[in-house]
Amino acid sequence: MSKNGTVAGMDIHGTLGKLEGAGNIFLPRKAAVLLANDDTPIEKRLTLRLEDDAPFEFSPGQFIEVSLFGYGEIPVGLASSPTRQRSFDIVVRAVGRVSKAIHGLHGGDTLHVRGPYGNGFDLDALRGKNVLIIAGGLGLAPTRSLIQYILDKRDEFKRFTLFYGTRDPNTLLFPEDLEEWRESDKVEYFETVDRATGPWKGNVGVVTTLFQKTKLEPGTKVVVCGPPIMFKFVLRELDSLAVPHQDIYLDVERRMKCGVGKCGHCQINDKYTCTDGPVFTFAELEKLPEAF
Amino acid sequence: MNAYFISAHDFKPFITRLIEARRVIGPVAKRNRFTFERVTRAEDLRLDYDVTILPPKKIFFPPVQDLVHFEGERYAGCIEAEPQVLLGVHFYDVKAIDMTDQLFREKFADPNYLAAREATTVVASNVQRVSDAAFWGSIGADVAPKGHDAFLTMIETGYVFETRTPKGAALLEFGRFRIAEKSEVAAADRVNAEILEKCPERIDHPAEAVAKRLWEVFGDEALWEKLAEDCFSCGSCNVICPTCYCFDVQDRWNLDQKSGARARSWDACLTQDFAQVSLGAGATENFRESRGERFRHRFMRKGAYLNKKLGGPACVGCGRCSQACTADIASPPKVINKIMGAAR
């Protein structure tokens, strides 16, 4: 960068460079933090709005690359539905340099985002069907985009069931949403914790114990998102219930460094999680030996 | 386009005039090996090189490249593309450029790569000396090199210069070229055909059979662990590969602590933490934890995963990995021939 504030003959812009515009896939957009909330001791929820106020179109299940200059970028699933426009939510768990730096942000601060990326959930396949969402731990964040979407367009879907399992009551995300879902007649909501602490009176046990609480109807589409270990147990359970593998949608995690199908870190065999996924059907994934 | 001829006597003045007019990158000697560097004197150009240490991908996709510069609240992309001539690229490296062209262009086009690519005139040249590890005569033989603007072939009396694009033809003004005789073009074709038989190494199986076999033995963990037994996970085989294009992205601060850059740098899937993610509380998940898995990934990537997309294997037979591997286990001909012969 030269002293007169130009980069390669171009003015430095606060927003998109005029020569490059949307053409530069690595140039992020600035977003304001409207709200920052510590949902759990290690997970912060941020409500963001793009500073250029341009519409931000995305589909449930897509993700963005979130960054703080000087620290770096991380992939984060969009945790709110595009039906609730103008702002969007993400949840960041403090695990590394970037995520810990993001944890230092408050309302009024800014960060940068690129995206949206990835395929998202196949809404056309889910419409008009019974839908069961199984979320484990932080897996509730990306699935919340779909949960909100279904709740906002409730008529488009048939029976809607949600399983949410987490380690202990202190690690429950989106406490206001949980309150709402517990009361709502729009969703059959079941929750569990691996270990009960404090005043917890709900179910105790891994997420698969929730299958006993309700009966899965044939033709139900199942969406699963959670830690790798959870997939194993949930898929075993779904197999025992004879759910066809093409009806199971898995939102998987890999190291999606660039988000645009180039950098190679998120590959599962010949698929790029960031562009071919992050949502795959079980039928697709079971053909990939590196998936599980 | 057309074929031209320049005499051996007129060749050096051509290079000299070209260097005066344009920024020229070409093969030059570095001790007993060769590298693509800026050429400032015609006598430094070594078209008789066998293989360069690094492939020419570094011209379009530098080992470290700034993507975004930031200073306080302001930030901007930093795509810099200086017009230049990349001279003396062997046909196998042109094929690799074709692959990276396609891979950087697909889905989300990468402007950093493409800007440098478009600003560069690529002049291929015939292989005059064959590297000890070369096997380009027997891999992807039906894939023709495309991404060059001109092709230079040394024949007995001088050089045949075949222009492929207007960019290539634009170089004619710098030398005393004339239209080539049919016999001269035929001589050039002969030179380029004959050299294909001179590789010391070869893969004895067609690409489709190799790809099929790689999928068949994918689950043979013992085979892959055995092949990777001595792997240091150093990633040298990735770094020197003309078709490897994985990268890492990191931010760095300048000394003023106010400005800095987001930069990408070459990464390597053979390194231990390439596919590792953090889970929190110090826990990690490594999606390719063992050396065997990482070693296998490289061979799947070169021999199977990209074949359909690229129209052939993502390996051009340069042999650089065979030479760069400290443990001497990376040679594709050795590994592939072994896998093809492995008990079925």
Chai-1 contact restraints between the chains, C-beta under 6 A:
chainA,res_idxA,chainB,res_idxB,connection_type,confidence,min_distance_angstrom,max_distance_angstrom,comment,restraint_id
A,M1,B,H69,contact,1.0,0.0,6.0,A-B,restraint_1
A,V7,B,H69,contact,1.0,0.0,6.0,A-B,restraint_2
A,V7,B,A76,contact,1.0,0.0,6.0,A-B,restraint_3
A,V7,B,C78,contact,1.0,0.0,6.0,A-B,restraint_4
A,A8,B,C78,contact,1.0,0.0,6.0,A-B,restraint_5
A,A8,B,E80,contact,1.0,0.0,6.0,A-B,restraint_6
A,I12,B,R74,contact,1.0,0.0,6.0,A-B,restraint_7
A,I12,B,A76,contact,1.0,0.0,6.0,A-B,restraint_8
A,H13,B,A76,contact,1.0,0.0,6.0,A-B,restraint_9
A,G14,B,R74,contact,1.0,0.0,6.0,A-B,restraint_10
A,G17,B,A76,contact,1.0,0.0,6.0,A-B,restraint_11
A,G17,B,G77,contact,1.0,0.0,6.0,A-B,restraint_12
A,E20,B,G77,contact,1.0,0.0,6.0,A-B,restraint_13
A,G23,B,P111,contact,1.0,0.0,6.0,A-B,restraint_14
A,N24,B,G77,contact,1.0,0.0,6.0,A-B,restraint_15
A,N24,B,P111,contact,1.0,0.0,6.0,A-B,restraint_16
A,I25,B,F108,contact,1.0,0.0,6.0,A-B,restraint_17
A,F26,B,L67,contact,1.0,0.0,6.0,A-B,restraint_18
A,L27,B,G77,contact,1.0,0.0,6.0,A-B,restraint_19
A,I42,B,G280,contact,1.0,0.0,6.0,A-B,restraint_20
A,F69,B,F70,contact,1.0,0.0,6.0,A-B,restraint_21
A,G70,B,D251,contact,1.0,0.0,6.0,A-B,restraint_22
A,G70,B,W253,contact,1.0,0.0,6.0,A-B,restraint_23
A,G70,B,G260,contact,1.0,0.0,6.0,A-B,restraint_24
A,Y71,B,D251,contact,1.0,0.0,6.0,A-B,restraint_25
A,G72,B,D251,contact,1.0,0.0,6.0,A-B,restraint_26
A,R93,B,G280,contact,1.0,0.0,6.0,A-B,restraint_27
A,V95,B,S278,contact,1.0,0.0,6.0,A-B,restraint_28
A,V95,B,G280,contact,1.0,0.0,6.0,A-B,restraint_29
A,G96,B,S278,contact,1.0,0.0,6.0,A-B,restraint_30
A,P228,B,E285,contact,1.0,0.0,6.0,A-B,restraint_31
A,R255,B,V277,contact,1.0,0.0,6.0,A-B,restraint_32
A,V260,B,F108,contact,1.0,0.0,6.0,A-B,restraint_33
A,G261,B,K107,contact,1.0,0.0,6.0,A-B,restraint_34
A,C263,B,C246,contact,1.0,0.0,6.0,A-B,restraint_35
A,C263,B,F247,contact,1.0,0.0,6.0,A-B,restraint_36
A,G264,B,C246,contact,1.0,0.0,6.0,A-B,restraint_37
A,D270,B,Y305,contact,1.0,0.0,6.0,A-B,restraint_38
A,T275,B,K107,contact,1.0,0.0,6.0,A-B,restraint_39
A,P289,B,F218,contact,1.0,0.0,6.0,A-B,restraint_40
